[in-house]
Each structure stands twice: as structure tokens, then as C-alpha cells.
Amino acid sequence: ISLTLEEFYTLSYLPIMHTSKRKGQTRSASDLDSKTGIWKKWIQPNLGSKALNTITPAEIEALYMLITHRDYESDPTVPASWKTGEATAKKASVLLNDIFGRAIVAGKATSNPASAAVIHLPAQGEVDMDFLPQLATFTDEQVALLIANTPDRYKPLVRTLSLLGIRIGEAAALRVQDIDLD
């Protein structure tokens, strides 16, 4: 009997994911949280019960379509946290490729269907721009006011976020070796 994707993920992939190193460092908590969230929200409910060797590229592409599908953007019954897109599909692709790659190395899968699956995005004009989130930008005066009212220990963080336009998780993951001043 072939292992299901969920069985391989739980029994083999999770222990490796928590102990493996990347670039000489242990995986960050935010990286693990991101992968776990994508697994629980998208991959497990849609592909988890399928046997590893029966999952096809078409089924994985269907998952990517589900993730990037925009029809529910205007549906008030769909939670805002489900309104995702290309970035989430790409993260799911990376995770599935990693899972299947490790399954092949472990002798539990014979192929990697994720490597042949393509993320199909809606063509320009197919997405109703009124439903896409609007980016909020701050004026220089608002940023200065925010920094002035921020406790001293958090001022460098607020400056970094406002100057680079990065998210809090990206800032938290920054390390000295990530910075190239040349």
C-alpha cells in the first residue's frame, strides 16, 4: 500500500523540515509557520488523502488554480484570509516540490508531479481590479510622526519597514549576512 501525501508529510517530511538546515542555519520559525500554514490550508485538504504515486500534475495545477482563483474575491461569505494569489501558489509549489523530492530520495515516490505542474494566472483584464486590495502608503510626514511616537527600541525597525517597504516577517528574518553594502 502506497503512503498518502499526508502520511508521508506527517511521518517523514515534518521531522526532516524541523531539523534540516538552510544556508548553514536552522530553518526560521516564520519559514516553518509559512509552510505549515500552506500545508494545512491548501495542500492537506485537497491532496492529503491521495496516494503519493497517484497524484498527477493536473491535480496539482487544479490546486494552484484554486489558490489563485479570483471569483471569490467579491464573495462576502469567504474569509479575507482565503483571498490569496500568485505568491501563495508559488509557496505551495516550492513546498510540494520539496515534499516529492524528499519522497523520491526516501524511495516512497517514483516521480515528482509538482515539477511538471504550472501555475496558470488569470490574463491581464480577467481580474476585476476593484476587488484587489489597495496599497496604503504613508506620506513622509506620517512616517515621521509614526517614528516619533514609537518607543526607542522599535524605531530602527519602523524605519527599516518604511524605507524598504518590507513586511514585519521579512524584517524579522533579516540577518547581517543578508546585507550587501556594495
Backbone hydrogen bonds, N-H to C=O, Kabsch-Sander energy under -0.5 kcal/mol:
donor,donor_aa,acceptor,acceptor_aa,energy
5,L,50,K,-2.5
6,E,48,G,-2.6
8,F,4,T,-2.5
9,Y,5,L,-2.6
10,T,6,E,-2.7
11,L,7,E,-2.8
12,S,8,F,-2.4
13,Y,8,F,-2.4
14,L,9,Y,-3.0
16,I,12,S,-1.2
17,M,13,Y,-3.1
18,H,14,L,-2.2
19,T,15,P,-0.9
19,T,16,I,-0.7
20,S,16,I,-2.6
22,R,25,Q,-3.4
25,Q,22,R,-2.1
27,R,20,S,-1.1
32,L,28,S,-2.2
33,D,29,A,-2.8
34,S,30,S,-2.3
35,K,31,D,-2.3
36,T,32,L,-2.7
37,G,33,D,-2.6
38,I,34,S,-2.2
39,W,35,K,-2.4
40,K,36,T,-2.8
41,K,37,G,-2.5
42,W,38,I,-2.1
43,I,38,I,-1.8
44,Q,39,W,-3.2
46,N,42,W,-1.0
47,L,43,I,-3.2
48,G,43,I,-1.1
48,G,44,Q,-1.2
50,K,47,L,-1.8
52,L,3,L,-3.0
54,T,51,A,-2.0
55,I,51,A,-0.8
55,I,52,L,-0.8
60,I,56,T,-1.8
61,E,57,P,-2.8
62,A,58,A,-2.0
63,L,59,E,-1.6
64,Y,60,I,-2.2
65,M,61,E,-2.5
66,L,62,A,-2.2
67,I,63,L,-2.3
68,T,64,Y,-2.5
69,H,65,M,-1.4
73,E,70,R,-2.0
74,S,71,D,-0.6
75,D,72,Y,-1.1
78,V,75,D,-1.4
82,W,79,P,-2.0
83,K,80,A,-1.6
84,T,82,W,-1.6
89,A,85,G,-2.1
90,K,86,E,-2.7
91,K,87,A,-2.1
92,A,88,T,-2.5
93,S,89,A,-2.2
94,V,90,K,-2.4
95,L,91,K,-2.4
96,L,92,A,-2.9
97,N,93,S,-2.6
98,D,94,V,-2.1
99,I,95,L,-2.8
100,F,96,L,-2.9
101,G,97,N,-2.3
102,R,98,D,-2.4
103,A,99,I,-2.2
104,I,100,F,-2.3
105,V,101,G,-2.0
106,A,102,R,-2.1
107,G,104,I,-1.4
108,K,103,A,-2.8
109,A,103,A,-1.1
115,S,112,N,-1.1
116,A,113,P,-0.8
117,A,113,P,-0.7
120,H,118,V,-0.8
121,L,119,I,-0.6
126,E,123,A,-2.7
127,V,123,A,-0.5
128,D,126,E,-0.5
129,M,127,V,-0.9
131,F,128,D,-2.0
132,L,129,M,-0.8
137,T,135,L,-0.5
143,V,139,T,-2.3
144,A,140,D,-2.4
145,L,141,E,-2.3
146,L,142,Q,-2.4
147,I,143,V,-2.7
148,A,144,A,-2.5
149,N,145,L,-1.5
150,T,147,I,-1.5
154,Y,151,P,-2.0
155,K,151,P,-0.8
155,K,152,D,-0.9
158,V,154,Y,-2.4
159,R,155,K,-2.6
160,T,156,P,-2.4
161,L,157,L,-2.8
162,S,158,V,-2.3
163,L,159,R,-2.6
164,L,160,T,-2.5
165,G,161,L,-1.6
171,A,167,R,-2.2
172,A,168,I,-2.5
173,A,169,G,-1.3
174,L,170,E,-0.6
174,L,171,A,-1.0
178,D,175,R,-2.0
179,I,176,V,-1.7
181,L,179,I,-0.6
